[in-house]
């Protein structure tokens, strides 16, 4: 079981829930299991540009991206970057 923690702006779209416990094998499966999956993953099945995902504190992009295995992991944290000028 892995806990997926979502930022407050996504939690508002997920019925106010800030985390979800899911039984999955990869980061991609964990993100697809969320009620806000379409806000995190684009129509090509890739992580949206302004979304970062961390597995137990390490950037998932450095560990295989959506294919990153979650064996032994405890937490997947989604971080939405801010942009503007």
Buried (B, 14 or more C-beta within 10 A) or exposed (E): EBBBBBEEEBBEBBEEBEBBEBEBEBBBBBBBBBEBEEBBBEEEEEBEEEBBBBBBEEEBBEBEBBEBEBEEBEBBBBEBEEEEE
